[in-house]
Amino acid sequence: MTTRLTAINLRAAEEGEADKVLTLFSLEKGLLRVRARGVKKANARLRFAALPFCFGVYTVTEARNPLLCGCEPEEFFSELREDLPRYHAAAAAAELCVLLLRRDQPDPALFALLLRALKELAFEPAPLSALIRFFLGALEAEGYSFEDGEAGEKLRFSESGGFNAFQGLPVSPGVIRALSAARAGEPLPPGEAADSLRFLGNVVYLLTGEAMTSLKGLLALTEEEN
């Protein structure tokens, strides 16, 4: 038996000579890993389904280790793969979803946030600011509300099940202003955006115990360009 899932391909890992294992974020089932047989071949029928950030309706087998059977694409977000900073920003958004999601548990709010973020990252002139908005929205969707500290020295995120809660993380007033500005839709200068993303990466590390490799690559690229 097979099932149809509205999903975004977060990443694809090499598997053997011709296969890949896709990490799909589906609207119906949340996070799942699907083996895509033969997609590394140049003439593979479903080669496109393994592209990073491909969004569409994936048909997979209903099994402990599901297989990819088909895909009806709705958006490829090719702009993200043609621009290195935008690609790294989208990879960071995808990695955050992997860290926040629980396997086989749907999260419609986070799915909608990611889909909107990919569109913004692909087309908006300030992709780093769009990524900051996604980080803040994703953390809030998982139960960590954004709050300015009374003295303007800390940001606080409310306790949420499944993560180790913390009461606050010291941060400069400049980063707080930058986060608030990005959240309101304002484009940030690259330096301010990088400082804000570095702080948010520390927040994610404290919550999940995982360092974000994609974000590290994005910050290194930003430093090189500036």
C-alpha positions in Angstrom: 0.0 0.0 0.0 1.0 3.6 -0.6 0.1 7.0 0.8 0.3 10.5 -0.6 2.0 13.2 1.5 2.2 16.9 0.9 5.9 17.4 1.8 9.1 19.4 1.5 12.4 17.6 1.0 14.6 18.9 3.7 17.7 17.1 2.6 19.0 14.0 0.7 21.8 11.7 1.9 23.8 9.5 -0.4 23.0 5.8 -0.1 24.9 3.2 -2.1 25.7 3.7 -5.8 22.3 5.0 -7.0 20.0 5.6 -4.1 19.4 8.5 -1.7 17.6 8.7 1.6 15.3 11.8 1.7 14.3 13.6 4.9 10.8 14.7 4.2 8.8 17.2 6.3 5.2 16.2 5.5 2.0 18.0 6.5 0.3 14.8 7.3 2.9 12.8 9.3 5.7 15.3 10.2 9.2 14.1 9.7 10.0 10.9 7.9 12.9 9.3 6.0 12.2 7.8 2.6 14.5 5.7 0.4 14.6 6.9 -3.2 15.9 4.1 -5.3 18.0 4.9 -8.4 17.5 8.7 -8.2 21.3 9.3 -8.6 21.1 8.0 -12.2 21.1 10.7 -14.8 17.9 9.4 -16.5 16.1 8.6 -13.2 12.3 9.3 -13.5 12.2 10.8 -9.9 15.5 12.5 -9.9 13.8 15.9 -9.3 12.1 14.6 -6.2 15.5 14.4 -4.4 16.4 18.0 -5.1 16.8 20.1 -1.9 13.6 22.0 -1.0 11.4 20.3 -3.6 7.8 20.8 -2.5 5.0 18.6 -3.8 2.9 15.6 -3.2 5.1 12.5 -2.6 3.8 9.0 -2.9 5.5 6.6 -0.5 5.0 3.0 0.6 3.4 2.5 4.0 6.2 0.6 5.7 8.7 0.8 8.5 11.3 1.9 5.9 9.2 3.6 3.3 10.2 3.8 -0.4 9.6 6.7 -2.8 7.1 5.7 -5.5 6.2 9.0 -7.1 6.1 12.8 -6.8 3.9 15.5 -8.2 6.0 18.7 -7.8 4.4 22.0 -7.0 7.5 24.2 -6.5 11.2 23.5 -6.9 12.6 26.7 -5.4 15.4 26.6 -8.0 16.4 30.1 -7.0 17.7 28.7 -3.7 20.1 26.4 -5.5 21.4 29.1 -7.8 22.5 31.5 -5.1 24.9 30.3 -2.4 23.9 32.5 0.5 20.2 31.8 -0.1 21.0 28.1 -0.3 22.8 28.1 3.0 19.9 30.1 4.6 17.4 27.6 3.3 19.5 24.7 4.5 19.6 26.3 8.0 15.8 26.6 8.0 15.6 22.9 7.0 18.0 21.9 9.7 16.1 23.7 12.4 13.0 21.8 11.4 14.9 18.5 11.7 16.0 19.5 15.2 12.6 20.7 16.4 10.3 18.0 14.9 9.5 14.8 16.5 9.4 11.9 14.1 6.0 10.8 12.7 4.2 13.7 14.5 2.6 16.3 12.3 3.2 20.0 12.9 1.0 22.1 10.5 2.1 25.4 12.0 5.8 24.8 11.5 5.1 23.4 8.0 3.3 26.6 7.0 6.1 28.7 8.4 8.8 26.8 6.5 6.9 27.0 3.2 6.5 30.7 3.6 10.1 31.1 4.6 11.4 29.2 1.5 9.4 31.6 -0.7 10.8 34.6 1.2 14.4 33.2 1.1 14.0 32.6 -2.7 12.7 36.0 -3.7 13.2 38.6 -1.0 16.2 41.0 -1.2 17.2 40.4 2.4 17.3 36.6 2.9 19.1 36.8 6.3 16.3 38.8 7.8 13.8 36.3 6.4 15.7 33.5 8.1 15.7 35.4 11.4 11.9 35.7 11.1 11.6 32.0 10.5 13.8 31.1 13.5 11.7 33.2 15.8 8.4 31.9 14.3 9.6 28.3 14.5 10.7 28.6 18.1 7.4 30.2 19.0 5.5 27.5 17.2 7.2 24.9 19.4 6.3 26.8 22.6 9.1 29.2 23.1 7.7 32.7 23.1 9.9 35.7 22.2 10.0 38.2 25.1 12.3 41.2 25.7 13.9 41.3 29.1 12.8 44.1 31.3 16.2 45.7 31.3 16.8 45.0 27.6 19.5 42.5 28.4 17.9 39.1 27.9 15.5 37.3 25.7 13.4 34.7 27.3 11.6 31.7 25.8 8.8 30.0 27.7 9.1 26.4 28.8 8.0 23.7 26.3 7.7 20.0 26.7 10.5 18.0 25.1 13.3 20.5 25.5 15.4 21.6 28.5 13.9 25.0 29.4 16.2 27.9 30.2 15.4 31.2 31.8 17.4 33.6 29.7 20.4 34.1 27.6 22.5 37.3 27.9 22.4 39.3 24.7 23.4 42.8 23.7 20.7 45.5 23.3 21.7 45.8 19.7 20.8 42.2 18.9 17.5 42.6 20.7 16.7 45.7 18.5 17.8 43.8 15.4 15.7 40.8 16.2 12.7 43.0 16.8 13.3 44.9 13.5 13.6 41.7 11.5 10.5 40.3 13.1 8.7 43.4 12.0 9.8 42.8 8.4 12.7 45.3 8.2 15.8 44.3 6.3 19.0 44.2 8.4 22.5 45.1 7.5 24.6 41.9 7.0 26.6 42.4 10.2 23.5 42.9 12.4 21.8 39.9 10.8 24.8 37.7 11.4 25.0 38.7 15.1 21.3 37.9 15.5 21.6 34.5 13.8 24.6 33.7 15.9 22.6 34.4 19.0 19.6 32.3 17.7 22.0 29.5 16.9 23.1 29.5 20.6 19.5 29.4 21.7 18.9 26.3 19.5 22.0 24.7 21.0 20.8 25.3 24.5 17.3 23.9 23.7 18.4 20.9 21.7 22.0 20.2 22.5 22.8 20.3 18.8 25.0 22.8 17.0 23.6 23.9 13.6 26.2 23.1 10.9 24.2 24.8 8.2 24.0 28.0 10.1 27.8 27.9 10.8 28.4 27.6 7.1 26.1 30.6 6.4 27.8 32.8 9.0 31.2 31.9 7.6 30.0 32.8 4.1 28.6 36.1 5.4 31.9 37.0 7.0 33.8 36.3 3.8 31.5 38.6 1.8 31.9 41.4 4.3 
